[in-house]
Structure formats: C-alpha cells, structure tokens
Amino acid sequence: MQEHPHDRILDALEISAEPFAICALEGVCSMGLGRVPRATLHYVLGGEGMLSVQGRAPLDLSPGRLVLVPASRSHSLVNRGGAQAGLPACRPAGLDLEEHVARGEGAGVMVVLCSTISLGLRGTHGLIDLLRAPLSLDVSGSPVAAQAMAALVAEMGTDRPGQRAMVRALLLQCLIEMLRSRLEVGDPGVTWLGALADPGLWRGLRAMLDDPGSPHTLESLAEAAGMSRSRFAARFQAAYGQGAMTLLRDLRLARAAQMLAERRAPVDQVARAVGFQSRSAFTRAFVAMWGETPRAFRGRQGDQAAERVQNRA
C-alpha cells in the first residue's frame, strides 16, 4: 500500500483532553465561553443554533456537528430556540458531567458536549496552537466519526476502568477524521499540516514547539532547518501563512497562558520561561493577544476554576 504524504504526521498525533462538560442553552440565548488557553472541542447532542467565533463567520450547529475552536479565540454558543423541549434523547441518563446552563425566552433547548484539548506529535507539544481557523465536521457524513462519538458519549456514562484512555482513543479517531477530511479538500486552514512532512521546516518548527522560551532567532531556526536565512523565511511564510518569529511569539504567549491558568509559577518566572527578558515587554505582548494583563488573566482563570469546583459540590 502506497504511503500518503500526510500519513507520517497523522500517525504521530497524540491527544489529551480535560474532563467534558455539558452546556445547556434553554430558550433563545447565548453562552459566552471567552478566550481559553487551549483549543476547545464542541459536540452538539441536541438542538440547533450557531457558534460565534471571534473574527469568523458564525458556524451553524445541529445534532452531530463537531467543531474544534483554536486556542485564544473568543467564542459563544447561541441557541436559536425551536420545537425541542427538554434534554435530547441522545444524552444518556447516567452521564454525570459538570453542567453550565444559560436561559432565555422560549422552550427550545440546545445541548453541547464541550472540552478543552491538547494535540501534538510524539515528543512535542503545542501542535494545535498552529490552528488559526475553526475546524468543523458533520459526523453523520463520516461513519468512523459517528461511531467514535457515539461510543465516547456512552463511555462517559459508565464508570469502568480505563475510561480516560478510551475517551482519549475515541477522540483521536475523530480528530484524525476531521483533519484528513479537510486535507482531502485542500482546506487552507490546515495546509500547514502538510508542511510538517518537509524535514527542514519540521526541524525549525520543532525547535520552537519543544522550547519556545529559548533565545531563537531567524538565523538559528534556519540553521536548525539546514537552510539559508532567506530560503527558510520564504518557505516558512508560504507554509504557515506568517513569519517564523510571529509564530514563535504566538506560541510563547499561548504557552504562557497555559502556565498562568495552571498557576505553575509567578508572573515574572512565566515571562522568563517563555523567552521574555522583561516583565513589561511580556505584559504588553500578553495584553495585545489576550486583552488583559497576565495577573488579571490568572485571577480570572482561578475564579472560573473555583466556580467549577463549587458547581460540582
């Protein structure tokens, strides 16, 4: 069997996910989900509405729609209302998940299964941070994804050994199906994935993904790629749609947001860990990307975590 150019990349994908939550929108209303430091996966269990994503046209939502929203993109779930009342039959009675509810006028209900995820290649981190536009898949048109999502929902309604491993395996099936379906139609949002098959570009990119806080320069990345500075810059721009140093800055700020959300270290240490020599420069760059200071971001993430714990109590 002939190997496809993307096989090596798809075969090396690894995924992890936070515990899932149920978002229930009752009546005509919206639920703001803000900007989170990881990519967010949404799967519509019932009802109809749309997903509003910062800087993008709204995406229609209906049962079976799977959407992956890039990290740091502010987005909202919107319920248009409708005839459906109560929870959909496809929500197993035993599914005991953290639940978020928004209420508006009318009786129609939209229920969405949500989680934040990390996607990388073996031995690397942050591959999903390269995603710039949402990916969407109607699982009814994909037997593989439909079967995997049905099994995933059923799995979360059980309490069996290996549940986390099974959910991770099923999610990976869905993500591979989503990515390869977009690659097959030439979706520009994932053309960068094909560039990972280029050994030179991959070496330069991997240096950034492995340690975004290192003092990388265009020259050092080009040397890692085995190319001249100008050749590396041109090929990187063509593959990823932006310059290498711009992507490096975005990776650094995405990693910083994850560290702040996980409360790993003081802000000064986070700044140095992701490659900023001064706290003031880090704060300016962080505000430009996230719309708030690192301290305010950390406080808000902590408040949200406390609220989730309280909701479970």
Long-range contacts (C-beta under 8 A, 24 or more apart in sequence): 5-194, 5-197, 6-180, 6-183, 6-193, 6-194, 6-197, 8-197, 9-121, 9-193, 9-194, 9-196, 9-197, 10-176, 10-179, 10-180, 12-121, 12-122, 13-119, 13-120, 13-121, 13-127, 13-172, 13-175, 13-176, 13-179, 14-119, 14-120, 14-121, 14-122, 14-172, 15-117, 15-118, 15-119, 15-168, 15-171, 15-172, 15-175, 16-117, 16-118, 16-168, 17-41, 17-115, 17-116, 17-117, 17-118, 17-167, 17-168, 17-171, 18-115, 18-116, 18-117, 19-97, 19-98, 19-115, 20-97, 20-98, 20-113, 20-114, 20-115, 20-156, 20-167, 21-97, 21-98, 21-99, 21-100, 21-113, 21-114, 21-115, 22-91, 22-95, 22-97, 22-98, 22-99, 22-100, 22-111, 22-112, 22-113, 22-114, 23-77, 23-99, 23-100, 23-101, 23-102, 23-111, 23-112, 23-113, 23-114, 24-87, 24-99, 24-100, 24-101, 24-102, 24-109, 24-110, 24-111, 24-112, 25-49, 25-77, 25-78, 25-79, 25-101, 25-102, 25-103, 25-104, 25-109, 25-110, 25-111, 25-112, 26-79, 26-101, 26-102, 26-103, 26-104, 26-107, 26-108, 26-109, 27-79, 27-81, 27-103, 27-104, 27-105, 27-106, 27-107, 27-108, 27-109, 28-79, 28-80, 28-81, 28-104, 28-105, 28-106, 28-108, 29-78, 29-79, 29-102, 29-103, 29-104, 29-105, 30-76, 30-77, 30-78, 30-79, 30-102, 30-104, 31-76, 31-77, 31-78, 31-100, 31-102, 32-74, 32-76, 33-74, 33-75, 33-76, 33-77, 33-114, 34-74, 35-72, 35-73, 35-74, 35-290, 35-291, 36-71, 36-72, 36-116, 36-261, 37-71, 37-72, 37-254, 37-257, 37-258, 37-260, 37-261, 38-71, 38-116, 38-117, 38-118, 38-128, 38-258, 39-68, 39-69, 39-70, 39-71, 39-116, 39-117, 39-118, 39-119, 39-128, 39-129, 39-131, 40-68, 40-69, 40-71, 40-75, 40-114, 40-115, 40-116, 40-117, 41-66, 41-67, 41-68, 41-69, 41-114, 41-115, 41-116, 41-117, 41-171, 42-66, 42-67, 42-68, 42-69, 42-77, 42-112, 42-113, 42-114, 43-67, 43-112, 43-113, 43-114, 43-149, 44-110, 44-111, 44-112, 44-113, 45-88, 45-90, 45-91, 45-111, 45-112, 45-113, 45-153, 46-84, 46-87, 46-88, 46-89, 46-90, 46-91, 46-109, 46-110, 46-111, 47-79, 47-82, 47-84, 47-88, 47-108, 47-109, 47-110, 47-111, 48-79, 48-80, 48-82, 48-108, 48-110, 49-77, 49-78, 49-79, 49-80, 49-110, 50-78, 50-80, 51-75, 51-76, 51-77, 51-78, 51-134, 52-76, 52-77, 52-78, 53-134, 56-133, 56-134, 59-134, 59-136, 61-110, 61-112, 63-88, 63-90, 64-138, 64-139, 64-140, 64-146, 64-149, 65-136, 65-137, 65-138, 65-139, 66-136, 66-137, 66-138, 66-139, 66-145, 66-149, 66-174, 66-178, 67-134, 67-135, 67-136, 67-137, 68-117, 68-131, 68-134, 68-135, 68-136, 68-175, 68-178, 69-134, 70-128, 70-129, 70-131, 70-132, 70-133, 70-134, 71-128, 71-129, 71-131, 71-254, 71-257, 72-253, 72-254, 72-257, 72-289, 72-290, 73-134, 77-102, 77-110, 77-112, 79-104, 79-108, 79-109, 79-110, 80-108, 80-110, 81-105, 81-106, 81-107, 81-108, 82-106, 82-108, 83-108, 84-108, 84-109, 85-109, 87-111, 90-153, 91-153, 92-153, 92-154, 92-156, 92-157, 93-157, 94-157, 94-158, 95-153, 95-156, 95-157, 96-157, 97-156, 98-308, 98-311, 98-312, 99-311, 100-311, 113-153, 117-171, 117-175, 119-175, 120-209, 121-196, 124-206, 124-209, 124-210, 125-209, 125-210, 126-209, 126-212, 126-251, 126-254, 126-255, 127-209, 129-250, 129-251, 129-254, 130-192, 130-240, 130-247, 131-189, 131-190, 132-189, 132-241, 133-189, 135-178, 135-179, 135-182, 135-187, 135-189, 135-190, 137-174, 137-177, 137-178, 137-181, 139-174, 142-177, 142-181, 144-173, 144-177, 145-173, 145-174, 145-177, 145-178, 148-173, 148-174, 148-177, 149-174, 188-241, 191-239, 192-239, 192-240, 192-241, 194-239, 195-239, 195-240, 198-235, 198-239, 200-225, 200-226, 200-227, 200-232, 200-235, 201-225, 201-232, 201-235, 201-236, 201-239, 204-232, 204-236, 204-244, 208-244, 208-247, 208-248, 208-251, 209-251, 212-248, 212-251, 212-252, 212-255, 212-274, 212-275, 213-252, 213-255, 213-272, 213-273, 213-274, 213-275, 214-275, 215-275, 216-245, 216-248, 216-275, 218-244, 218-245, 249-285, 250-289, 252-276, 253-285, 253-286, 253-289, 253-290, 256-282, 256-286, 256-294, 257-286, 257-290, 257-297, 260-294, 260-297, 260-298, 260-301, 261-297, 261-298, 261-301, 263-298, 263-301, 263-302, 267-294, 267-295, 267-298, 270-294
